[in-house]
Amino acid sequence: MLMVKLGNYGADEPYEEKENCIGINVWKGKSADGGSHFTMNLSPSKIIGTVNLKRCGTIRPRSCAFEVKVLPALLALPQFQLAPDEPPFWNFSSPLFRFDVGWLYCMEAAAAAAAASGRGPPAHWPAALPGLAGASLACLFLDGAFGADALGPLPSLSRLPLLENVVIRNSPMRGFPPGYFDKSEEIKSLVIKHSVFRKIPSEITVLKKLRLFSLESIVQNFTFDPTIFSAFTNLWTLNLAGTHIEHWTGNIPKLQKLSILDLNRCQMKTFSAATRNLPALKIVSLKQNLISFLAPDAFAGVPNIRAIFLNENFINVLPPEIFVGLYRLRTLDLTSNRLTEWPQLPPNDFLKLNLSANNISKLINLGCQVRSIDFLDLSSTNLSQWDDPKVFLAEENCTKPFPPRSRWSKLAPSPSAAPRAWVARVNLSSNNMAVFSAAMLRSLDALAWVQLGGNAVDCGACESSALQGWLRSARAQAVAAGGPGGVRCRAPAAWAGRPVLSVDFDALCDTPRPALWLGLGLALAGAFALVGAAAGLLLYFRTEVAYLLHLAKVRSPSAKGEALRREARYDAFICYSAKNRKWVLRRLVPLLEQRPGSFSVCLFDRDFPLGSHIVANIADAIDQSRKVLLVLSQHFIQSKWCQWELELAQHKLLSEDRACLVLLELEPLERRRLPRLLRFLLDTRPVVRWPRPETAPAVAAAATRLRRALGPRPCQPPTHESALHL
C-alpha cells in the first residue's frame, strides 16, 4: 500500500496542472506532519482502484491521503535507501522512469518542517539519485535545506530533456555549480524563492527557452546586473519581488516579449527610464517600495501596458505627463501614498483606479479625461464634501475627441448628448463626511454602486436627516454597498455605531414635514424668481421706462397748468447730434450768447448736472427752456437720442399749446428719407436754413431769422448755484 495525494498545487505555481496525473506520496517517517517526504505524480493508468473523495469533503483537495493499490510492476521496481533508519525509495534507473515511457511526470522533495525552519536536524538529499539523469521528469520542486547536507550538494539537474518547470525554495545555496543546467534546455520556468543568492546566477543563461524567471533573495548586498537578461529573448515574466534592488534604471537590455515585471518589496528608491526597452510590457508592479518620486519618462515606450501597481510607496507628486500615451492602461493602483492631487489620466476605459489612503480631499469631475472607470476607490482619503451634484457625470461641454482605438471609433459625447456617468462604482468609505448635502446625495444617484460605511456621520446635526431620507429611497436600496443599514453614526458619542436609519430626526430637530418644507420652498422660490425677473427687466429697459414715465407726467392735466405757471431758466435748449458738436460750439453758441441782446442756451454736454439719468436731464432741460432749437442734419436723423429729444419737444408743444420748436436746417435734407414726424414739422413750420456756402451777408440774414424765431425777450442766464440744482 502507498499513500496517494491528488495533484492540486497552489495558484502561484509556475506550471499548468496535468489532469491526467495523480500524486503518490512516499513519507519518510511515521506521519505526514514530521519527516521529509517525496511526492511523485504518476499516470492513473498505472494505479489499480478508485480514490474515495468523500473522506475529504471536496472534489479537489490540496492535500488529502488515500490508500490505493498500484500495479505490481511499480511495486517490483528496485529501490535504494537514503539512510539505514529510513524506508527505501524507488531507483530511477528503472526503464519505467525513462522519458520515452513517461511514467514519472512531477516530483516534489520537501524537507522536514523542523529542519527547514532550523529547529531540527537537516533534511537528507543524496548527492546523486540513482538514474535521475534521463528520467521523464517535466516538473521538479525542491523545498527545504537541501544542498548544505553532509551527504553533498543538490544533485545536478543536467540531462533532463523533458524538464520544463523547476521550483527551489528555502535553499541555503549561494549559487549554482558550473554546468548545472547543461542539456536541460527545455526549462521554461525557473523559480527560486527565499534564497541567499548574491547575484543572478550566470548558469541560467543556457536556458534560451526560459519564459518565466523568479528570484527572491533575502540578502541586503545583492548585486543587480540587468545585462544578464540579454540571453532571454523569450522571457515573458520577470519576478524579482523581495530582492534588494535599490535603483532600477534604463540600462536593462531589450526584451521584446516581456509582459509582466514584478518588483514588489525590493526596497527600491528610484525607477527612471526603466521601461524603454520593454515594448510588450503589460503589467508592472512596484508595491511596497521606498519610491518618493517618479521621472516623467518612467513608463515611456510601453504603449501596451494594462496595469500599473504603485501602492504602498512614498509618492508625493506625480508628473502630469507620466501616463500620457498609455491608451491601453486599465488598472492604476496608487493606494497608500502621499498624494494630494489627482493624477492626470489618459482617456481610457479603466477597470480600476485606486487612490485610497492618500490625502486627496477634493473630488473632481474626470468626465473629460477618461471614457469610463468601472471601480474608483477613494476610501480613507480625508474627503469631506463636494458641491457639484453632477460630479460623477461627464461634463456637457466636453467635446475633446478620444484617441482612436480598435474597439472604439466615436468621439466623446457632444454638448447635445444626454449626460453619462463616467464612473460606475465608487468606494467612499472611511472618510470625513460628517454631513451629506443635497448636492452630494444627488450626485450619488448617478452611480451603480457606492460604499459609504465608516464615515464620521454626525447624527446630532439635523442636516443628516437628508442622508436618512436618501438611504430610505429606492435608489439607495439599489446602489448602497452593504445595504443602507451599513451607514452608521460616529457622533454624538452616545450614538456611535448606531445605524443612521434608526435615528428619529423628527423628534430630534422638531422640523416640519418634508412636504411642508417643499411647499414653502417652492412658493418662496417662485416669489424670488418673479421679483428678480421684474428687477432685471427694469434694469435692462431703464431708459425706455424713464421716457414713458416722463410722457405720462407731461400728459397729465396738472402738468399742463404747472408748465404755464413755471418761469423759464433758458431761452432755448439746443438739440443736436454729438457729431455736429464742433459747429454748435464754434459757430452757433457764440452767435447766440456773445452778441448784443444775447440768449441763454442749454447744451447737454455743458449744462446737464452729473449723476442724473440722461432722459431725466433732457426732460428737465426742455421743461425749463422757452424754446427747443433743433439743429437738423443727417447725423441728427441717425441719432437715437436726438429722435427722443424731438419727441419730448413735440409733447411739450402739444401739452402747452404753444410754438416752442425752432427748426434750424444745417444742411439740405432729402424729405422722402426723413422720419414721418420730422417731415411733418418741416412741412408745417417755418425753417431757418443755414447758408451753404457761408458768406457774411447770408450768415447775418440767417442769424437774424434765428433770433426772431427765438423771441424778443431773452432770459437771464442762470447763476452757477441755480444750475447745480437743475
VOGU-3710 file (C-alpha; in Angstrom, 3 decimals, decimal comma):
1> mlmvklgnyg> 0,000/0,000/0,000  1,056/3,583/-0,723  -0,301/6,965/0,362  -1,821/8,943/-2,527  -2,350/12,715/-2,848  -4,234/14,303/-5,711  -2,016/16,634/-7,724  -3,622/20,004/-6,908  -0,917/22,661/-6,477  -1,329/26,302/-5,483
11> adepyeeken> -2,261/29,028/-7,935  1,162/30,641/-7,565  2,981/27,647/-9,051  4,533/28,381/-12,461  3,239/25,334/-14,306  -0,059/24,007/-15,571  -1,608/21,209/-13,580  -1,914/17,956/-15,536  -5,348/16,469/-15,003  -4,243/13,027/-16,129
21> ciginvwkgk> -1,783/12,680/-13,252  -2,245/11,533/-9,680  0,241/12,136/-6,912  1,768/9,377/-4,841  3,282/10,453/-1,527  6,017/8,316/-0,019  6,551/9,596/3,500  9,892/9,227/5,262  8,786/8,885/8,838  5,728/7,779/10,735
31> sadggshftm> 3,367/10,653/9,852  2,800/13,354/7,287  3,444/16,069/9,886  7,033/15,043/10,586  9,946/13,874/8,476  10,796/14,662/4,876  8,736/13,321/2,010  8,746/12,813/-1,708  5,736/13,298/-3,962  5,572/11,735/-7,416
41> nlspskiigt> 2,828/12,253/-9,988  2,058/9,114/-11,980  -0,388/8,314/-14,700  -3,732/6,968/-13,360  -3,427/4,043/-15,752  -0,645/2,671/-13,550  -2,888/2,652/-10,463  -5,469/-0,003/-9,581  -8,578/1,003/-7,604  -10,786/4,068/-7,102
51> vnlkrcgtir> -9,986/7,100/-4,995  -12,764/7,823/-2,485  -13,214/11,602/-2,353  -15,946/11,565/0,311  -13,394/11,362/3,063  -12,069/14,815/2,121  -15,372/16,591/1,630  -14,187/18,319/-1,524  -13,650/17,322/-5,118  -10,152/18,763/-5,493
61> prscafevkv> -8,383/18,658/-2,123  -4,979/20,245/-1,771  -3,560/17,522/0,459  -5,748/14,512/1,175  -4,405/10,952/1,545  -5,998/7,657/0,450  -4,960/4,043/0,331  -4,876/2,574/-3,176  -3,177/-0,317/-4,899  -0,651/0,175/-7,695
71> lpallalpqf> 0,479/-2,130/-10,462  2,730/-4,963/-9,358  5,363/-3,743/-11,804  5,634/-0,487/-9,871  5,992/-2,272/-6,557  8,654/-4,533/-8,050  10,917/-1,635/-9,037  14,421/-1,716/-7,494  14,761/0,612/-4,534  17,523/2,383/-2,677
81> qlapdeppfw> 17,767/3,613/0,890  18,693/7,199/1,817  19,749/6,179/5,331  19,680/2,938/7,326  16,864/4,176/9,535  14,630/5,396/6,688  12,308/3,482/4,321  13,615/2,556/0,866  12,724/4,632/-2,207  12,496/3,732/-5,892
91> nfssplfrfd> 15,566/3,580/-8,048  15,156/5,914/-11,013  17,350/3,729/-13,182  14,326/1,553/-13,942  13,193/1,696/-17,559  9,743/2,679/-16,300  11,091/6,144/-15,481  12,735/6,857/-18,865  11,478/9,924/-20,681  10,265/7,853/-23,640
101> vgwlycmeaa> 7,972/5,814/-21,330  6,710/8,745/-19,281  5,534/7,253/-16,013  7,147/9,968/-13,923  5,823/13,480/-14,608  6,428/15,604/-11,498  8,324/15,082/-8,280  8,423/17,155/-5,111  11,096/16,713/-2,477  10,314/18,545/0,760
111> aaaaaasgrg> 12,497/18,756/3,841  11,039/18,120/7,261  9,321/21,143/8,767  11,687/21,235/11,716  14,754/21,057/9,534  13,554/23,749/7,137  12,908/26,160/9,990  16,240/25,467/11,697  14,653/23,792/14,716  15,665/20,214/13,893
121> ppahwpaalp> 18,223/18,011/12,148  18,997/18,769/8,494  16,962/17,043/5,830  18,668/14,462/3,628  19,037/14,747/-0,093  21,535/12,353/-1,667  24,438/13,556/-3,734  23,029/11,664/-6,720  19,701/9,919/-7,082  20,358/6,654/-8,942
131> glagaslacl> 19,288/7,073/-12,552  17,811/10,579/-12,201  19,570/11,803/-15,334  17,476/10,913/-18,349  14,252/10,482/-16,367  10,909/11,685/-17,714  10,579/14,492/-15,175  8,771/17,575/-16,507  8,479/19,476/-13,225  10,611/19,347/-10,095
141> fldgafgada> 10,006/21,002/-6,700  12,771/21,132/-4,105  11,742/22,599/-0,765  13,981/22,798/2,281  17,603/22,964/3,357  18,911/20,688/0,610  22,407/21,297/-0,652  24,083/22,068/2,673  23,865/18,493/3,838  26,775/16,267/4,847
151> lgplpslsrl> 25,775/13,952/2,007  26,719/16,587/-0,560  25,217/19,421/-2,619  21,980/19,341/-4,552  22,236/16,877/-7,436  22,763/18,309/-10,883  19,643/18,942/-12,968  21,502/18,332/-16,219  20,438/15,754/-18,768  16,726/16,005/-18,046
161> pllenvvirn> 15,455/16,517/-21,599  11,762/16,901/-20,655  12,243/19,164/-17,632  10,227/22,400/-18,070  9,399/23,701/-14,570  11,771/23,985/-11,606  10,999/25,452/-8,179  13,675/25,730/-5,479  12,566/27,049/-2,079  14,403/27,816/1,164
171> spmrgfppgy> 17,787/26,641/-0,104  20,999/27,849/1,602  22,916/27,689/-1,687  24,555/30,936/-2,824  24,724/29,913/-6,456  24,627/27,037/-8,892  27,714/24,959/-9,730  29,046/25,216/-13,315  27,104/23,205/-15,878  24,166/22,793/-13,537
181> fdkseeiksl> 21,532/23,069/-16,310  23,516/21,524/-19,199  21,343/19,528/-21,622  18,162/20,672/-19,847  17,448/23,395/-22,379  13,664/22,783/-22,336  13,243/24,569/-18,990  10,658/27,323/-19,442  10,036/28,252/-15,811  12,616/28,715/-13,045
191> vikhsvfrki> 11,505/29,890/-9,597  13,978/30,470/-6,759  12,250/31,570/-3,552  13,650/32,734/-0,216  17,250/32,254/-1,288  20,588/33,772/-0,266  21,855/34,333/-3,794  24,056/37,433/-4,020  23,506/37,895/-7,722  21,569/36,434/-10,604
201> pseitvlkkl> 23,402/33,162/-11,391  25,117/33,161/-14,774  24,472/29,401/-15,153  20,887/30,156/-16,206  21,998/31,863/-19,445  21,929/28,450/-21,198  18,140/28,344/-20,748  17,258/30,003/-24,049  13,599/28,933/-23,837  13,056/30,448/-20,398
211> rlfslesivq> 9,701/32,252/-20,268  9,369/32,809/-16,515  12,188/33,689/-14,142  11,543/34,427/-10,484  14,244/35,167/-7,921  13,726/36,212/-4,319  16,932/36,892/-2,394  16,899/37,950/1,244  20,481/39,285/1,314  20,966/43,059/1,631
221> nftfdptifs> 24,122/43,332/-0,517  22,578/41,840/-3,646  24,386/42,842/-6,849  21,959/43,534/-9,662  23,361/43,270/-13,200  20,498/43,592/-15,710  22,719/42,787/-18,729  22,408/39,075/-17,941  18,831/39,165/-19,263  20,050/39,793/-22,819
231> aftnlwtlnl> 20,229/35,997/-23,234  16,490/35,535/-22,648  14,779/36,505/-25,877  11,655/34,513/-24,949  11,273/35,819/-21,389  7,629/36,656/-20,692  7,597/37,133/-16,891  10,345/38,567/-14,694  9,742/38,412/-10,949  12,362/39,877/-8,617
241> agthiehwtg> 9,993/40,571/-5,720  11,719/40,625/-2,356  15,201/41,096/-3,824  17,137/44,181/-2,711  17,361/46,386/-5,838  17,673/49,987/-4,693  17,866/51,603/-8,139  16,249/50,485/-11,376  17,474/52,489/-14,355  17,142/52,348/-18,103
251> nipklqklsi> 20,138/50,089/-18,819  18,025/46,935/-18,980  18,526/45,111/-22,318  15,763/45,000/-24,886  13,305/42,213/-24,059  10,798/42,102/-26,893  8,393/39,634/-25,243  8,490/40,618/-21,561  4,893/41,227/-20,453  4,991/41,054/-16,642
261> ldlnrcqmkt> 7,523/42,822/-14,412  7,205/42,211/-10,663  9,460/44,397/-8,468  7,496/44,309/-5,218  9,269/44,662/-1,871  12,648/45,465/-3,455  13,422/48,457/-1,183  13,593/50,420/-4,430  14,075/54,199/-4,289  14,306/55,200/-7,951
271> fsaatrnlpa> 12,544/53,925/-11,062  13,553/56,060/-14,047  13,590/55,416/-17,807  13,019/51,847/-16,784  10,682/50,551/-19,472  12,079/51,941/-22,722  13,372/48,528/-23,854  10,239/46,608/-22,860  7,778/47,305/-25,701  5,473/44,353/-24,892
281> lkivslkqnl> 5,150/45,135/-21,162  1,558/44,807/-19,946  1,847/44,632/-16,147  4,365/46,354/-13,866  4,150/46,028/-10,097  6,167/48,232/-7,730  4,308/47,601/-4,482  5,793/48,155/-1,052  8,930/50,023/-2,094  10,546/53,291/-0,994
291> isflapdafa> 9,778/55,323/-4,122  9,073/59,004/-3,429  9,493/60,380/-6,948  8,871/59,051/-10,452  10,531/60,559/-13,520  8,208/61,738/-16,330  9,648/59,025/-18,622  9,267/56,192/-16,113  6,739/54,433/-18,352  7,872/55,722/-21,725
301> gvpniraifl> 7,934/53,259/-24,592  5,272/50,870/-23,239  2,085/51,684/-25,216  0,558/48,275/-24,475  0,712/48,456/-20,679  -2,517/47,330/-18,988  -1,834/47,607/-15,250  0,481/49,663/-13,018  0,730/48,981/-9,284  2,447/51,707/-7,230
311> nenfinvlpp> 0,712/51,133/-3,922  2,426/51,449/-0,546  5,189/53,850/-1,564  6,008/57,439/-0,556  4,989/59,326/-3,717  4,021/62,971/-3,089  3,582/64,296/-6,624  3,188/62,603/-9,997  4,498/64,358/-13,133  1,497/65,453/-15,248
321> eifvglyrlr> 2,786/63,639/-18,348  3,775/60,358/-16,698  0,732/58,419/-18,001  0,339/60,316/-21,294  0,152/57,964/-24,256  -0,744/54,858/-22,213  -4,000/54,381/-24,116  -4,427/50,732/-23,052  -3,967/51,285/-19,333  -6,875/49,653/-17,483
331> tldltsnrlt> -5,739/49,386/-13,857  -3,853/52,007/-11,835  -3,243/51,391/-8,140  -1,814/54,282/-6,085  -3,007/53,119/-2,672  -1,181/54,265/0,462  0,998/57,026/-0,924  1,189/60,721/-0,012  -0,644/62,218/-2,972  -2,619/65,439/-2,514
341> ewpqlppndf> -3,667/65,945/-6,157  -5,416/63,734/-8,683  -3,186/62,154/-11,353  -3,544/63,204/-14,982  -5,085/60,222/-16,771  -5,220/59,124/-20,404  -8,706/58,978/-21,997  -9,210/55,243/-21,413  -11,822/52,814/-20,164  -10,401/51,962/-16,737
351> lklnlsanni> -11,318/48,824/-14,848  -9,955/50,154/-11,562  -8,445/53,375/-10,247  -7,354/53,068/-6,621  -6,446/56,263/-4,761  -7,303/55,090/-1,253  -5,208/56,025/1,793  -3,897/59,272/0,255  -4,565/62,912/1,155  -6,790/63,742/-1,806
361> sklinlgcqv> -9,504/65,764/-0,072  -11,129/67,199/-3,213  -13,480/65,325/-5,528  -13,195/66,348/-9,187  -15,037/65,503/-12,382  -12,976/63,222/-14,650  -15,629/63,081/-17,375  -13,448/64,890/-19,893  -10,293/62,959/-19,002  -11,442/59,343/-19,183
371> rsidfldlss> -14,022/57,391/-21,127  -15,113/55,461/-18,053  -13,983/53,919/-14,763  -15,631/50,741/-13,559  -14,354/50,968/-9,961  -12,961/54,063/-8,239  -11,568/53,629/-4,726  -11,467/56,861/-2,694  -11,604/55,307/0,755  -9,512/56,867/3,544
381> tnlsqwddpk> -8,629/59,983/1,509  -9,867/62,627/4,004  -12,716/63,512/1,657  -15,371/65,557/3,482  -17,693/67,213/0,958  -18,255/68,394/-2,604  -20,704/70,899/-4,088  -21,257/69,645/-7,641  -24,361/67,413/-7,988  -23,050/66,328/-11,409
391> vflaeenctk> -19,541/65,435/-10,280  -19,974/61,824/-11,461  -21,490/62,850/-14,808  -19,452/63,744/-17,881  -19,392/67,492/-18,453  -21,851/68,590/-21,116  -19,374/70,908/-22,826  -16,751/68,191/-23,172  -16,065/67,865/-26,893  -12,442/66,688/-26,814
401> pfpprsrwsk> -12,102/63,618/-29,092  -10,726/60,428/-27,625  -7,760/58,796/-29,401  -8,896/56,156/-31,930  -8,754/52,541/-30,847  -9,774/49,265/-32,377  -12,819/48,857/-30,143  -13,975/52,495/-30,217  -14,432/54,765/-33,179  -16,700/57,546/-31,884
411> lapspsaapr> -15,844/60,775/-30,135  -16,628/61,865/-26,624  -20,244/62,920/-26,015  -21,238/66,126/-27,760  -22,834/69,014/-25,837  -26,278/67,916/-27,049  -25,880/64,343/-25,819  -27,518/63,188/-22,598  -25,168/63,265/-19,579  -23,483/59,948/-18,859
421> awvarvnlss> -21,823/58,676/-15,720  -18,063/58,395/-16,154  -17,775/56,005/-13,192  -19,920/53,012/-12,227  -18,793/52,035/-8,715  -17,185/54,257/-6,062  -15,809/53,411/-2,632  -16,173/56,444/-0,338  -15,819/54,594/2,954  -13,721/55,664/5,945
431> nnmavfsaam> -13,631/59,363/5,056  -14,575/62,528/6,959  -18,090/63,014/5,596  -19,989/64,163/8,696  -22,935/65,738/6,859  -24,170/64,917/3,356  -25,513/67,951/1,495  -28,318/67,776/-1,052  -25,799/68,153/-3,892  -23,730/65,239/-2,575
441> lrsldalawv> -26,778/62,969/-2,326  -27,990/63,910/-5,811  -24,591/63,048/-7,229  -24,778/59,522/-5,755  -27,870/58,767/-7,844  -25,681/58,582/-10,947  -23,741/55,567/-9,583  -24,441/51,862/-9,917  -22,733/51,063/-6,588  -21,362/53,120/-3,705
451> qlggnavdcg> -19,766/52,295/-0,353  -20,359/54,881/2,395  -19,595/52,889/5,534  -17,033/54,050/8,063  -17,668/57,782/7,602  -17,887/60,158/10,553  -21,625/60,813/10,163  -22,852/63,387/12,682  -26,328/62,217/13,669  -26,625/65,146/16,051
461> acessalqgw> -26,876/67,504/13,071  -30,362/67,998/11,676  -28,859/68,146/8,168  -28,168/64,399/8,422  -31,910/63,794/8,039  -31,345/64,291/4,299  -28,932/61,340/4,333  -31,536/59,250/6,127  -34,121/60,166/3,513  -31,758/59,155/0,729
471> lrsaraqava> -30,940/55,848/2,436  -34,659/55,072/2,556  -35,096/55,777/-1,143  -35,367/53,048/-3,737  -32,188/54,299/-5,377  -30,151/53,823/-2,206  -31,595/50,331/-1,803  -30,143/49,519/-5,222  -26,695/51,096/-5,027  -25,603/51,253/-1,370
481> aggpggvrcr> -22,968/48,596/-0,650  -23,792/46,543/2,418  -27,321/47,958/2,390  -28,448/51,332/3,742  -28,154/49,976/7,275  -24,383/49,833/6,885  -24,103/53,625/7,193  -23,692/54,380/10,905  -23,344/57,354/13,224  -19,969/58,453/14,517
491> apaawagrpv> -21,284/61,361/16,621  -22,593/62,116/19,175  -20,540/59,627/21,166  -23,628/58,082/22,756  -24,911/57,105/19,305  -21,608/55,849/17,877  -22,202/52,728/15,794  -25,948/53,297/15,561  -27,443/52,967/12,031  -28,442/56,321/10,570
501> lsvdfdalcd> -31,760/54,768/9,540  -32,737/54,268/13,188  -32,348/57,933/14,253  -35,621/59,850/14,872  -34,699/63,184/13,289  -38,300/64,497/13,513  -38,210/64,337/17,286  -34,601/65,473/17,461  -34,955/68,556/15,291  -38,731/69,249/15,567
511> tprpalwlgl> -38,802/70,065/11,887  -41,880/70,321/9,660  -42,739/67,539/7,327  -40,713/67,365/4,109  -43,866/68,112/2,100  -44,384/71,376/4,013  -40,753/72,330/3,512  -41,150/71,573/-0,163  -44,281/73,722/-0,493  -42,752/76,664/1,347
521> glalagafal> -39,572/76,356/-0,617  -41,377/76,319/-3,963  -43,510/79,339/-3,015  -40,530/81,369/-1,866  -38,519/80,320/-4,884  -41,349/81,413/-7,202  -41,695/84,809/-5,485  -37,968/85,463/-5,597  -37,895/84,435/-9,238  -40,672/86,890/-10,176
531> vgaaagllly> -39,072/89,752/-8,252  -35,705/89,006/-9,791  -37,158/88,863/-13,305  -39,000/92,173/-12,839  -35,884/93,841/-11,462  -33,839/92,540/-14,345  -36,336/93,844/-16,932  -36,488/97,277/-15,290  -32,713/97,482/-15,216  -32,358/96,414/-18,845
541> frtevayllh> -35,089/98,806/-20,133  -34,424/101,617/-17,633  -34,081/104,252/-20,380  -37,409/103,349/-22,002  -39,127/103,256/-18,606  -37,846/106,732/-17,740  -39,079/108,002/-21,113  -42,567/106,555/-20,607  -42,798/107,992/-17,093  -41,949/111,442/-18,419
551> lakvrspsak> -44,599/111,145/-21,151  -47,206/110,227/-18,557  -46,129/113,171/-16,445  -46,357/115,786/-19,219  -49,726/114,486/-20,423  -51,383/114,815/-17,019  -53,726/117,876/-16,542  -51,800/119,103/-13,539  -48,612/119,133/-15,594  -50,189/121,471/-18,159
561> gealrreary> -51,120/124,094/-15,569  -47,759/123,829/-13,853  -45,952/124,306/-17,194  -47,865/127,521/-17,871  -47,008/128,951/-14,450  -43,340/127,866/-14,455  -40,716/130,561/-15,248  -38,132/129,518/-17,862  -34,439/129,374/-16,930  -33,192/129,214/-20,530
571> daficysakn> -34,249/130,833/-23,747  -33,522/127,674/-25,718  -32,429/124,094/-25,309  -30,260/123,227/-28,308  -30,841/119,671/-29,532  -28,036/118,456/-31,846  -26,025/115,384/-32,761  -22,701/114,878/-30,990  -21,090/114,726/-34,425  -22,157/118,361/-35,018
581> rkwvlrrlvp> -20,803/119,473/-31,627  -17,822/121,370/-33,066  -20,053/123,552/-35,307  -22,513/124,226/-32,478  -19,773/125,329/-30,046  -17,744/127,379/-32,539  -20,472/128,958/-34,684  -23,954/128,710/-33,164  -23,298/129,327/-29,429  -21,132/132,451/-29,965
591> lleqrpgsfs> -23,782/133,766/-32,351  -26,480/133,470/-29,655  -24,593/134,116/-26,384  -21,835/136,595/-27,322  -23,765/139,253/-29,279  -25,766/142,235/-28,019  -29,107/141,044/-26,717  -27,661/137,560/-26,170  -29,743/134,495/-25,393  -29,291/131,957/-22,613
601> vclfdrdfpl> -28,986/128,472/-24,164  -28,686/124,978/-22,627  -26,266/122,370/-24,041  -26,422/118,739/-22,933  -22,633/118,265/-22,644  -22,113/121,572/-20,849  -25,139/122,274/-18,667  -26,546/118,837/-17,684  -25,944/118,041/-13,951  -23,835/114,991/-13,223
611> gshivaniad> -25,270/111,818/-11,674  -28,789/112,052/-13,158  -30,266/109,802/-15,814  -29,950/111,173/-19,362  -33,708/111,001/-20,038  -34,468/112,985/-16,856  -31,844/115,587/-17,821  -33,335/116,019/-21,299  -36,874/116,300/-19,931  -35,851/118,882/-17,311
621> aidqsrkvll> -33,898/120,949/-19,866  -36,916/121,053/-22,212  -39,276/121,957/-19,363  -37,003/124,786/-18,195  -36,495/126,333/-21,671  -38,805/128,657/-23,594  -37,806/127,141/-26,910  -36,285/123,952/-28,251  -33,806/124,583/-31,089  -33,346/121,551/-33,335
631> vlsqhfiqsk> -30,095/121,536/-35,361  -31,177/119,301/-38,230  -28,569/117,301/-40,102  -28,049/113,801/-41,423  -26,341/112,928/-38,109  -29,398/114,220/-36,226  -31,663/111,851/-38,162  -29,394/108,867/-37,355  -29,124/109,648/-33,605  -31,466/107,773/-31,210
641> wcqwelelaq> -31,075/110,445/-28,535  -31,924/113,251/-30,984  -35,106/111,432/-32,012  -36,131/111,108/-28,340  -35,425/114,799/-27,761  -37,597/115,605/-30,774  -40,495/113,532/-29,423  -40,179/115,090/-25,969  -40,204/118,569/-27,528  -43,275/117,629/-29,584
651> hkllsedrac> -45,100/116,549/-26,424  -44,131/119,849/-24,814  -45,559/121,706/-27,795  -48,835/119,797/-27,610  -49,174/119,932/-23,802  -48,529/123,679/-23,519  -50,297/124,536/-26,776  -47,601/126,935/-27,925  -44,979/127,201/-30,621  -41,839/126,160/-28,798
661> lvlleleple> -39,988/124,381/-31,636  -37,401/126,208/-33,732  -36,037/124,278/-36,724  -32,507/125,035/-37,991  -31,621/123,042/-41,124  -27,820/122,855/-41,023  -27,576/121,019/-44,358  -30,106/120,219/-47,113  -32,164/117,129/-46,233  -33,989/114,863/-48,651
671> rrrlprllrf> -37,602/114,995/-47,462  -38,643/111,491/-48,564  -35,916/109,879/-46,415  -36,900/111,726/-43,208  -38,929/110,239/-40,306  -42,625/110,996/-40,605  -42,760/113,326/-37,593  -39,792/115,384/-38,758  -41,124/115,547/-42,314  -44,455/116,799/-40,926
681> lldtrpvvrw> -42,720/119,517/-38,882  -40,646/120,712/-41,828  -43,775/120,929/-43,972  -45,909/122,791/-41,404  -43,459/125,103/-39,575  -41,011/127,846/-40,545  -37,452/126,618/-41,013  -34,213/128,584/-40,688  -31,809/127,247/-43,325  -28,101/127,769/-42,739
691> prpetapava> -26,381/129,025/-45,855  -24,067/126,829/-47,899  -21,542/128,150/-48,670  -21,240/130,526/-45,732  -20,993/134,165/-46,750  -21,148/137,097/-44,350  -24,443/138,539/-45,708  -26,089/135,091/-45,806  -24,935/134,200/-42,257  -26,147/137,577/-40,941
701> aaatrlrral> -29,552/137,041/-42,561  -29,846/133,532/-41,120  -28,824/134,789/-37,654  -31,491/137,489/-37,793  -34,195/134,972/-38,715  -32,998/132,651/-35,901  -33,085/135,436/-33,275  -36,558/136,445/-34,409  -37,740/132,802/-34,049  -36,326/132,545/-30,502
711> gprpcqppth> -38,426/135,502/-29,342  -37,980/139,144/-28,316  -37,381/138,723/-24,564  -34,349/136,661/-23,688  -33,981/135,132/-20,232  -31,176/135,975/-17,887  -28,507/133,257/-17,776  -28,879/131,122/-14,601  -26,298/131,521/-11,894  -23,822/128,756/-11,133
721> esalhl> -25,692/127,889/-7,927  -29,042/127,555/-9,687  -27,560/125,409/-12,413  -26,381/122,906/-9,840  -29,983/122,331/-8,730  -31,355/121,595/-12,183
//
